[in-house]
Amino acid sequence: MNENVSSVIRLLHQGIPGQAGQAPIAEAFSLEALNTSVLAPGQASESSAPWHPCAGHDLHWLERPLTGLPSPVYITGAATSSLDVAKELLQRDLFPEWTFVLSLSQSSGRGQMRRAWVSPEGNLYMALRLPNVGPFATFAAAPAIGGLVAEALSAEDCPVMLKWPNDLLQSRTQKKFSAVPSREECHKVGGILLEERHGALIAGIGLNITSFPPILTLRDNYAFSAGTLCTGKNVPYPLTSCEKNKENEPIVTIFTLAKRLVERIFSCYAYTSDPALWWPALAEKHLAFRGCRITLADACPENDTMVRIPCEGIVDGVTPSGALRLRTEYGMDTFLGGSLLPGS
């Protein structure tokens, strides 16, 4: 990516108020509090320029230059969710494509099927606006952004696998899964939730950096327990200077990790030779359980979206439409929905 691309960091230091009588969507977050938090930009901003006050519509923020990204970056303190913050910024026309927001914590984080997403301070909570074209304008949006995030994390020495369509898994041993994978072999380190707001597609991305939900809080039919994101050496990410070895590199903050991920995602997407077809190979490169037998609960066949059936088969790949391709006892079938579980 062109490092000369210039954007800005915007700290919503006064927060975002809620509707009358309701809690704020984002609480006030002073510059002093930011600098001592896990979201501190540090050297990732590559700028010594001072912060200066700005305003737009009814919001106020502190701003300073940022290199390497095509659009603004917003930072908030505790919020209802980063997706809620993105919605409010969209309504004010302050959230163009490739803009993202990072929130310190979430009081109402959510995952698939509106399930609560435990969101304490210390993890990554991002909302990224995607271009509403190509795969992002179709059902393929979830596995397409999933493949991009997996590629970006792997480039950061955090090898992850995409559990179709939008969960991120890591092997507990950093090895490939066996032919019949089990719950004990891997854990969920993150997830992606897509929401359409005011005609814009927003990807909510959550990564477990320092903590994860205990098993007792998971639903009864959970597929995999949760865990924290690790590097290829099984070291938790972000790395501290002492963990980064004798070179004594500076601490990698959540902001730094988020910035690097978006840089890689944008670069991978923007410079591909064929935007319509690049993503299936990328998703399959990181696809969990490819060649393994799994169960697809509540499977929704692509040729009949009204039918929901349990199905067993071997993961073969994904289609350009975003469907999961399984080799079943009846042949090769494709599915647009379902909950992927380890093989029985």
C-alpha positions in Angstrom: 0.0 0.0 0.0 1.1 3.6 -0.7 2.4 4.9 2.6 2.0 8.5 1.3 -1.8 8.1 1.5 -2.9 10.5 4.2 -5.9 10.4 6.5 -6.7 11.5 10.0 -7.3 10.0 13.5 -10.4 11.4 15.2 -10.8 11.0 18.9 -14.4 11.5 19.9 -13.3 13.0 23.3 -16.8 14.3 24.1 -18.5 11.0 23.2 -21.8 10.6 21.3 -25.0 11.4 23.2 -27.9 8.9 23.2 -31.5 9.7 22.6 -33.4 11.6 25.3 -33.3 9.8 28.6 -30.9 7.1 27.2 -27.3 6.3 28.0 -24.7 7.8 25.6 -23.8 5.8 22.5 -20.1 6.5 23.3 -18.9 8.0 26.6 -16.5 10.8 26.9 -12.8 9.7 26.4 -10.2 12.3 27.2 -6.8 12.5 25.4 -5.1 11.6 28.7 -7.3 8.5 29.1 -6.6 7.5 25.5 -2.8 7.8 25.9 -2.9 5.3 28.9 -5.3 2.9 27.2 -4.9 -0.1 24.9 -6.1 2.1 22.1 -3.2 4.5 22.3 -2.0 5.2 18.7 1.7 5.4 19.7 4.0 5.3 16.8 1.4 3.7 14.5 0.1 7.2 13.6 3.6 8.0 12.3 3.0 11.7 13.1 4.2 14.0 15.7 1.7 16.6 14.8 -0.4 17.9 17.7 -4.1 17.1 18.1 -6.4 20.0 17.3 -10.1 20.4 17.9 -12.7 19.9 15.0 -16.4 19.7 14.8 -19.0 18.4 12.4 -22.8 18.5 12.8 -23.4 18.2 16.6 -20.2 16.2 17.3 -16.8 17.4 18.4 -13.5 15.6 18.2 -9.7 16.0 18.4 -7.9 15.3 15.2 -4.3 14.7 13.9 -2.8 13.4 10.6 -2.5 9.6 9.9 -0.5 8.0 7.1 -1.2 4.8 5.3 -5.0 4.7 5.3 -7.5 5.9 2.7 -10.2 7.2 5.2 -10.6 8.6 8.7 -10.2 6.5 11.8 -12.4 7.2 14.9 -11.6 6.2 18.4 -14.2 6.1 21.2 -14.2 5.2 24.9 -16.8 2.8 26.2 -19.7 2.5 23.7 -22.9 0.6 23.3 -21.1 -1.0 20.3 -18.7 0.1 17.5 -21.5 -0.7 15.1 -23.8 1.8 16.9 -21.1 4.4 16.7 -20.7 3.7 12.9 -24.4 4.2 12.5 -24.4 7.6 14.2 -21.4 8.7 12.1 -23.1 7.5 8.9 -26.2 9.6 9.8 -24.0 12.6 10.0 -22.2 11.8 6.7 -18.9 11.3 8.5 -18.2 7.7 7.7 -17.1 7.1 4.1 -15.9 3.8 2.6 -13.0 2.2 4.4 -13.4 4.4 7.5 -13.3 2.4 10.7 -14.0 3.0 14.4 -12.4 1.5 17.4 -14.2 1.4 20.7 -12.5 0.8 24.1 -15.3 -1.6 25.3 -18.9 -2.4 24.4 -21.9 -2.6 26.7 -24.2 -4.1 24.1 -21.9 -5.9 21.7 -23.6 -8.4 19.5 -22.8 -11.4 17.3 -24.8 -13.6 15.0 -28.5 -14.0 15.7 -28.3 -10.9 17.9 -26.5 -12.9 20.6 -24.7 -10.9 23.2 -20.9 -10.5 22.6 -19.0 -10.0 25.9 -16.9 -6.9 25.3 -14.6 -5.9 28.2 -11.7 -3.4 27.8 -8.6 -5.1 26.3 -10.0 -6.7 23.2 -10.4 -5.3 19.7 -13.9 -3.9 18.7 -13.9 -2.4 15.2 -16.6 -1.4 12.7 -15.3 -1.0 9.2 -17.3 0.4 6.2 -17.0 -1.7 3.1 -17.6 -0.7 -0.5 -21.1 -1.9 -1.5 -19.9 -3.4 -4.8 -18.5 -6.8 -6.0 -18.8 -9.6 -3.4 -19.8 -7.0 -0.8 -23.1 -6.4 -2.7 -24.0 -10.1 -2.5 -24.4 -13.0 -0.1 -20.7 -13.5 -0.6 -19.9 -10.5 1.6 -19.4 -12.5 4.8 -16.9 -15.1 3.5 -15.2 -12.4 1.4 -14.4 -10.1 4.3 -13.7 -13.2 6.4 -11.0 -14.3 3.9 -9.5 -10.8 3.9 -9.3 -10.6 7.7 -7.8 -14.0 7.9 -5.2 -13.1 5.3 -4.4 -9.9 7.1 -4.0 -11.6 10.5 -1.9 -14.4 9.0 0.4 -11.7 7.6 0.7 -10.4 11.2 2.0 -13.8 12.3 -1.4 -14.7 13.7 -2.4 -17.7 11.7 -6.2 -18.1 11.8 -8.8 -20.1 9.9 -12.1 -19.0 8.6 -15.0 -21.0 9.9 -17.5 -20.4 7.2 -19.0 -17.9 6.9 -17.6 -15.4 9.4 -15.9 -16.9 12.5 -12.2 -16.9 13.1 -10.6 -20.0 14.7 -7.1 -20.8 15.8 -5.7 -24.3 16.3 -4.5 -24.8 19.9 -1.3 -26.3 18.6 -0.9 -24.1 15.4 -1.2 -27.3 13.4 -3.8 -28.3 10.8 -6.9 -30.0 12.0 -7.3 -33.8 11.9 -9.7 -35.5 9.4 -12.3 -35.5 12.1 -11.8 -32.2 14.0 -13.0 -31.9 17.6 -13.9 -29.0 19.9 -10.6 -29.6 21.8 -8.4 -28.9 18.8 -9.2 -25.2 18.3 -10.9 -22.2 19.8 -12.8 -19.2 18.5 -10.7 -16.0 18.7 -12.9 -13.6 16.8 -15.9 -13.1 14.6 -17.4 -10.8 12.0 -20.9 -9.4 11.9 -22.2 -7.6 8.8 -25.0 -5.0 9.1 -26.5 -2.7 6.5 -27.1 0.8 7.8 -28.5 3.7 5.7 -27.4 1.9 2.5 -23.9 1.3 3.7 -22.4 -2.1 4.5 -20.5 -2.2 7.9 -18.4 -5.1 9.2 -18.2 -5.4 12.9 -15.0 -7.2 13.7 -14.2 -8.5 17.2 -10.9 -10.1 18.3 -10.1 -11.6 21.7 -6.8 -10.0 22.6 -6.6 -10.3 26.4 -9.8 -12.1 27.5 -12.6 -14.3 26.2 -16.0 -15.5 27.3 -16.0 -18.5 29.7 -17.7 -21.7 28.5 -20.5 -21.3 31.0 -21.6 -18.2 29.1 -21.8 -20.0 25.7 -25.1 -21.3 24.3 -25.7 -25.0 24.9 -25.0 -26.1 21.3 -21.8 -24.0 20.9 -19.4 -25.3 18.3 -16.1 -24.2 19.9 -14.9 -22.6 23.1 -13.3 -19.2 23.0 -9.7 -18.3 23.4 -7.3 -15.4 22.8 -5.5 -14.5 19.6 -1.9 -15.9 19.5 1.0 -15.5 17.2 2.5 -18.4 15.3 4.7 -19.0 18.4 1.6 -19.3 20.6 2.4 -15.9 22.2 -0.7 -13.7 22.9 -1.1 -10.7 20.6 -0.4 -7.7 20.9 3.3 -8.4 21.8 5.1 -6.4 24.4 8.6 -5.1 24.0 10.1 -7.9 26.2 8.2 -10.5 24.2 9.4 -9.0 20.9 12.9 -10.3 21.7 16.2 -8.5 21.9 15.4 -5.9 19.3 13.2 -4.3 22.0 10.6 -3.0 19.6 7.8 -0.8 21.0 4.6 -2.2 22.3 2.1 -3.1 19.6 -1.2 -1.7 20.7 -4.7 -2.6 19.6 -4.7 0.6 17.5 -1.5 -0.5 15.7 -2.9 -4.0 15.0 -6.2 -2.5 13.7 -4.4 -0.1 11.5 -2.2 -2.8 10.0 -5.2 -5.1 9.4 -7.1 -2.4 7.5 -4.0 -1.4 5.5 -3.7 -5.0 4.4 -7.4 -5.6 3.8 -7.6 -2.4 1.7 -4.4 -3.2 -0.2 -5.5 -6.8 -1.0 -8.9 -5.6 -2.2 -7.9 -2.5 -4.1 -5.1 -3.9 -6.1 -6.5 -7.2 -7.2 -6.7 -7.8 -11.0 -10.2 -9.2 -10.9 -12.4 -7.8 -8.1 -15.3 -10.2 -8.9 -13.3 -13.4 -8.5 -10.4 -12.8 -6.2 -12.1 -13.7 -3.0 -13.0 -17.4 -3.3 -9.4 -18.5 -3.6 -8.5 -16.2 -0.6 -11.3 -17.6 1.5 -10.4 -21.2 0.6 -6.8 -20.5 1.5 -7.8 -20.0 5.1 -11.0 -22.1 5.2 -11.2 -24.2 8.3 -11.9 -28.0 7.9 -11.3 -28.1 4.2 -11.1 -31.8 3.4 -12.6 -32.6 6.9 -15.9 -34.2 7.7 -18.3 -31.8 9.5 -22.0 -31.5 10.4 -23.9 -28.5 9.1 -26.8 -28.0 11.5 -29.9 -26.1 10.1 -28.3 -26.4 6.7 -30.0 -24.2 4.0 -29.4 -25.7 0.5 -28.6 -23.1 -2.1 -31.2 -24.5 -4.5 -34.0 -24.4 -1.9 -33.6 -21.6 0.7 -36.8 -22.6 2.4 -35.6 -26.0 3.5 -33.6 -26.5 6.7 -32.0 -29.9 7.2 -29.1 -31.3 9.2 -26.3 -32.4 6.8 -23.0 -34.2 7.1 -20.2 -34.0 4.5 -16.7 -33.1 3.7 -15.8 -29.5 3.3 -14.7 -28.9 -0.3 -14.6 -25.1 -0.6 -16.8 -22.1 -1.2 -18.5 -20.9 -4.4 -18.4 -17.5 -6.0 -21.9 -17.0 -4.6 -20.6 -17.4 -1.1 -22.1 -20.8 -0.5 -20.3 -23.6 1.3 -19.5 -26.6 -0.9 -19.8 -30.0 0.7 -19.2 -33.5 -0.6 -22.2 -35.5 0.8 -23.5 -39.0 0.3 -25.7 -37.6 -2.5 -22.8 -35.8 -4.3 -21.6 -32.2 -4.3 -24.1 -29.8 -2.6 -23.9 -26.1 -1.8 -25.4 -24.3 1.2 -26.2 -20.7 1.9 -26.7 -21.1 5.6 -26.2 -23.3 8.6 -24.1 -23.8 11.7 -20.9 -25.7 11.1 -20.1 -28.2 13.8 -17.2 -30.7 14.3 -17.8 -34.0 12.6 -19.5 -36.7 14.7 
